[in-house]
Amino acid sequence: MSRPIPDLRHISKLDGPESDRPKDKSYFDVTLEKISRNRPSRNLVLGTATGWLAGAGAVKVGKIAAFGLGGGILLLHFACEWGYIHVNWERVKEAGRQTQDLVDAVFWFVRKNSCYSVGFVGGFFFGIASA
């Protein structure tokens, strides 16, 4: 037998509470899992190609980005010292915790996919040298 058609006016209540739903994986997690399932030779080639693109991009954008980031940090520091802005250190700590979670995920990926990681590092240096 088929199930009856639900009342669509209360559709949000049909799924149950939020805590019962499985959390969707982020695009980042799905991509890492797909790369993990590849053969080592394919991971080496893929890592080299992405590393080369990242290295060439870093050279092209690096000087401008470093100047902007360094200048921005100095301006923020002076503005804080002179009382123009106030830093909410609790939010900074929370952002640091989230960043640590991302770093842990990257280290897990590097340990699990050594062929991709070695290819990426080699390709990154190729990209720096070629640009």
Backbone bond lengths (Angstrom), bond angles and torsions (degrees), N, CA, C in turn:
res aa  C-N    CA-C-N  psi(-1)  N-CA   C-N-CA  omega(-1)  CA-C   N-CA-C  phi
1 M - - - 1.441 - - 1.527 109.44 -
2 S 1.287 115.57 152.79 1.455 120.26 178.83 1.531 109.76 -89.58
3 R 1.303 113.82 159.59 1.463 119.54 178.21 1.514 109.73 -82.19
4 P 1.337 118.13 150.25 1.462 119.82 179.52 1.535 110.52 -70.07
5 I 1.310 116.71 155.69 1.457 122.36 178.66 1.522 108.50 -71.36
6 P 1.316 118.14 128.30 1.467 119.65 -178.11 1.528 111.55 -74.28
7 D 1.318 114.72 158.67 1.454 121.54 175.93 1.528 107.20 -77.33
8 L 1.317 117.69 114.67 1.455 121.97 -173.44 1.524 113.40 -76.72
9 R 1.309 118.02 -9.50 1.463 119.40 177.83 1.519 111.61 -70.17
10 H 1.320 117.26 -23.61 1.462 121.51 -178.43 1.526 109.79 -122.96
11 I 1.315 116.42 43.62 1.468 121.00 -174.66 1.527 112.04 -65.79
12 S 1.321 118.12 -32.44 1.466 119.61 -178.51 1.527 111.72 -67.44
13 K 1.302 118.52 -24.35 1.462 120.98 -179.37 1.527 112.34 -82.24
14 L 1.322 117.63 -14.27 1.454 120.95 -177.61 1.523 113.11 -71.21
15 D 1.313 116.50 -30.90 1.460 120.18 -176.40 1.513 113.26 -78.63
16 G 1.272 118.58 -14.83 1.453 121.65 -177.37 1.520 110.75 92.35
17 P 1.314 116.26 -176.94 1.463 118.95 -178.80 1.524 111.69 -67.05
18 E 1.317 114.55 159.18 1.462 121.59 -178.77 1.518 112.34 -58.50
19 S 1.327 117.79 -35.31 1.461 120.35 -175.11 1.528 112.13 -70.15
20 D 1.341 118.35 -20.70 1.463 121.44 179.90 1.516 112.70 -80.24
21 R 1.317 117.82 -20.53 1.458 121.58 -177.56 1.522 110.31 -75.84
22 P 1.333 117.40 139.36 1.466 118.45 174.35 1.524 109.60 -71.08
23 K 1.309 116.33 142.82 1.460 120.21 -179.68 1.521 109.07 -75.99
24 D 1.323 115.68 135.00 1.457 120.38 177.09 1.523 108.93 -72.92
25 K 1.312 114.89 143.03 1.461 119.52 178.11 1.519 108.54 -78.64
26 S 1.311 115.60 146.02 1.450 120.24 178.70 1.526 109.78 -74.95
27 Y 1.302 115.85 163.92 1.463 121.42 177.72 1.523 109.98 -59.46
28 F 1.318 116.40 -37.46 1.461 122.42 178.49 1.530 110.39 -59.94
29 D 1.332 117.41 -47.08 1.468 121.33 -179.63 1.526 111.82 -65.53
30 V 1.324 116.52 -40.95 1.459 120.38 -179.87 1.527 110.33 -64.86
31 T 1.329 117.28 -41.71 1.463 121.26 178.95 1.515 111.18 -64.00
32 L 1.326 117.09 -42.76 1.460 119.88 178.72 1.523 111.75 -62.84
33 E 1.315 117.13 -38.42 1.466 119.91 178.21 1.524 111.33 -66.92
34 K 1.337 117.38 -38.36 1.461 120.23 178.64 1.527 110.90 -65.12
35 I 1.319 116.88 -41.56 1.463 120.13 178.80 1.521 110.12 -65.38
36 S 1.318 117.44 -37.58 1.457 121.26 -178.78 1.526 112.42 -63.28
37 R 1.332 117.70 -26.85 1.460 121.01 -177.29 1.528 113.11 -84.39
38 N 1.334 119.20 -8.01 1.463 122.21 -179.07 1.522 111.49 -74.05
39 R 1.343 115.52 162.23 1.462 121.30 174.06 1.526 109.43 -69.27
40 P 1.347 118.55 153.65 1.472 121.04 -179.78 1.528 113.20 -58.58
41 S 1.329 118.34 -39.71 1.466 119.43 -179.43 1.530 110.74 -65.44
42 R 1.316 116.85 -38.82 1.465 119.98 178.24 1.530 110.21 -67.80
43 N 1.320 117.19 -39.28 1.465 120.23 177.42 1.522 111.40 -63.35
44 L 1.340 117.22 -36.87 1.457 120.41 179.09 1.522 110.78 -64.51
45 V 1.319 117.09 -44.95 1.471 121.17 178.94 1.525 110.44 -66.69
46 L 1.326 117.01 -44.06 1.462 120.84 179.78 1.533 110.92 -63.94
47 G 1.321 116.72 -42.05 1.461 120.63 177.91 1.517 112.37 -63.76
48 T 1.341 116.77 -40.82 1.463 120.50 178.92 1.523 111.08 -64.66
49 A 1.319 116.78 -42.88 1.467 120.10 -179.72 1.531 111.63 -65.37
50 T 1.312 116.98 -46.20 1.473 118.58 -179.98 1.523 111.31 -68.83
51 G 1.317 116.98 -34.93 1.462 119.89 176.51 1.520 111.83 -64.75
52 W 1.324 116.33 -41.22 1.456 120.57 179.38 1.532 110.32 -62.75
53 L 1.323 116.61 -45.08 1.466 119.79 177.25 1.528 111.63 -62.56
54 A 1.318 116.78 -41.81 1.472 120.10 179.52 1.526 110.99 -65.78
55 G 1.331 117.26 -40.82 1.468 120.35 179.46 1.512 112.13 -65.61
56 A 1.329 117.00 -44.63 1.462 120.25 178.89 1.529 110.60 -64.79
57 G 1.322 116.50 -39.65 1.468 119.85 177.48 1.518 112.10 -66.33
58 A 1.327 116.47 -37.27 1.467 119.86 179.56 1.520 111.15 -64.85
59 V 1.337 117.25 -37.62 1.458 120.06 178.59 1.517 110.65 -68.03
60 K 1.322 116.52 -42.55 1.468 120.32 -177.34 1.529 112.15 -67.34
61 V 1.301 116.91 -38.65 1.458 121.07 -174.11 1.529 111.79 -100.73
62 G 1.319 116.94 -15.63 1.459 121.73 -169.76 1.509 116.28 -55.91
63 K 1.321 118.07 -48.32 1.472 120.04 -175.90 1.522 111.50 -65.86
64 I 1.306 116.29 -44.06 1.467 120.14 -179.38 1.525 110.17 -66.22
65 A 1.331 116.36 -43.17 1.464 120.17 -178.92 1.531 110.69 -66.19
66 A 1.325 117.11 -41.51 1.462 119.99 179.40 1.531 110.95 -64.19
67 F 1.314 117.10 -41.53 1.466 120.62 178.48 1.521 110.60 -63.72
68 G 1.324 116.87 -46.05 1.468 120.37 -179.43 1.517 112.31 -65.36
69 L 1.326 117.27 -43.32 1.457 120.86 -179.83 1.524 111.61 -66.17
70 G 1.321 116.08 -46.26 1.470 119.64 179.08 1.521 112.17 -63.06
71 G 1.333 116.70 -44.16 1.464 120.36 178.44 1.524 112.01 -64.65
72 G 1.326 116.26 -38.67 1.465 120.04 177.99 1.515 112.41 -64.54
73 I 1.322 116.38 -41.34 1.470 120.13 178.39 1.521 110.59 -63.45
74 L 1.330 116.90 -43.38 1.468 119.54 178.74 1.528 111.44 -63.63
75 L 1.321 117.64 -43.72 1.464 120.27 179.37 1.524 111.68 -63.72
76 L 1.324 117.58 -41.54 1.459 120.20 177.21 1.524 111.80 -63.36
77 H 1.319 116.37 -39.60 1.467 119.39 179.33 1.531 110.69 -63.85
78 F 1.342 117.15 -45.99 1.465 119.78 179.20 1.527 111.27 -63.97
79 A 1.327 117.46 -40.44 1.466 120.59 179.46 1.527 110.77 -64.60
80 C 1.307 117.27 -36.10 1.468 120.94 177.51 1.525 110.56 -69.07
81 E 1.326 116.76 -43.38 1.464 120.66 -179.85 1.526 112.12 -63.57
82 W 1.319 117.48 -37.07 1.460 121.27 -178.21 1.523 112.80 -85.99
83 G 1.343 117.71 -0.99 1.450 121.25 175.07 1.515 115.88 86.65
84 Y 1.313 117.93 11.21 1.463 120.21 178.64 1.524 112.30 -73.76
85 I 1.323 116.86 -32.01 1.459 121.03 179.03 1.517 109.21 -131.54
86 H 1.329 115.55 159.78 1.458 121.97 176.16 1.524 107.88 -125.29
87 V 1.314 116.58 132.25 1.460 121.50 -177.83 1.529 108.99 -91.49
88 N 1.309 116.81 127.41 1.456 122.85 175.01 1.532 107.23 -88.12
89 W 1.329 116.68 95.56 1.465 121.14 -172.41 1.522 112.44 -68.44
90 E 1.318 118.87 -23.63 1.465 120.55 176.70 1.533 110.85 -66.50
91 R 1.333 116.59 -40.16 1.464 119.41 176.81 1.522 111.05 -69.06
92 V 1.314 116.88 -33.81 1.466 120.24 177.22 1.524 109.81 -65.42
93 K 1.334 117.02 -41.88 1.465 120.39 178.05 1.521 111.27 -63.77
94 E 1.338 116.98 -40.31 1.465 120.51 178.79 1.526 110.59 -64.11
95 A 1.318 117.14 -41.53 1.468 120.44 177.30 1.529 110.14 -64.16
96 G 1.321 116.65 -35.86 1.464 120.57 176.67 1.520 111.81 -64.01
97 R 1.324 117.31 -38.59 1.476 120.29 177.45 1.530 110.88 -65.61
98 Q 1.321 116.84 -41.26 1.458 119.93 178.42 1.524 111.03 -65.24
99 T 1.320 116.32 -37.96 1.457 120.46 177.59 1.517 110.42 -65.99
100 Q 1.316 117.38 -38.00 1.460 120.68 178.28 1.517 111.05 -63.73
101 D 1.330 117.97 -36.91 1.465 120.82 176.27 1.527 110.81 -62.48
102 L 1.330 116.96 -41.00 1.459 120.78 178.39 1.529 111.08 -65.80
103 V 1.326 116.85 -41.93 1.469 120.92 178.61 1.525 110.03 -63.17
104 D 1.325 117.75 -40.89 1.466 120.97 177.63 1.524 110.93 -61.95
105 A 1.335 117.36 -39.69 1.463 120.85 178.49 1.528 111.01 -65.33
106 V 1.334 116.52 -39.34 1.469 119.93 178.63 1.525 110.48 -66.41
107 F 1.330 118.22 -43.16 1.466 120.47 178.61 1.524 111.36 -64.22
108 W 1.332 117.55 -37.34 1.459 120.44 176.15 1.528 109.76 -61.44
109 F 1.338 116.15 -43.64 1.463 120.89 179.82 1.526 110.92 -63.64
110 V 1.316 117.51 -42.24 1.465 121.24 -179.44 1.526 110.41 -63.72
111 R 1.327 117.60 -42.39 1.471 120.21 178.70 1.522 111.85 -65.95
112 K 1.323 116.66 -37.65 1.459 120.43 -176.53 1.527 112.20 -78.85
113 N 1.315 118.53 -30.92 1.464 123.17 -174.94 1.523 110.58 -121.48
114 S 1.309 116.62 68.84 1.457 120.33 -175.46 1.529 111.95 -66.04
115 C 1.335 119.13 -35.07 1.467 120.62 179.40 1.528 110.77 -63.25
116 Y 1.309 117.37 -45.04 1.458 121.03 178.38 1.531 110.28 -63.02
117 S 1.323 116.57 -43.61 1.463 121.04 -176.73 1.520 111.60 -65.04
118 V 1.334 117.08 -43.34 1.463 120.77 178.45 1.521 109.90 -64.65
119 G 1.326 117.10 -42.55 1.463 120.69 176.78 1.514 112.14 -61.67
120 F 1.328 116.79 -39.93 1.468 120.36 179.64 1.524 111.09 -64.33
121 V 1.324 117.02 -45.44 1.475 120.11 -179.20 1.521 110.12 -63.61
122 G 1.344 117.11 -45.69 1.464 119.68 178.06 1.516 111.73 -62.44
123 G 1.329 117.56 -44.34 1.457 121.47 178.24 1.520 112.47 -64.65
124 F 1.326 116.89 -34.75 1.461 120.65 177.91 1.526 110.33 -61.86
125 F 1.323 116.91 -45.16 1.453 119.82 179.13 1.527 111.78 -69.68
126 F 1.342 117.91 -33.88 1.468 120.59 172.31 1.523 109.77 -60.59
127 G 1.316 116.80 -43.84 1.458 120.79 -179.49 1.518 112.73 -64.44
128 I 1.329 116.73 -38.17 1.469 119.82 177.07 1.518 110.17 -66.24
129 A 1.329 116.80 -41.98 1.461 120.81 -177.58 1.534 111.25 -70.50
130 S 1.319 117.58 -32.10 1.464 120.00 -175.49 1.530 113.16 -83.70
131 A 1.297 118.02 -17.36 1.479 119.81 -176.11 1.512 112.20 -90.37
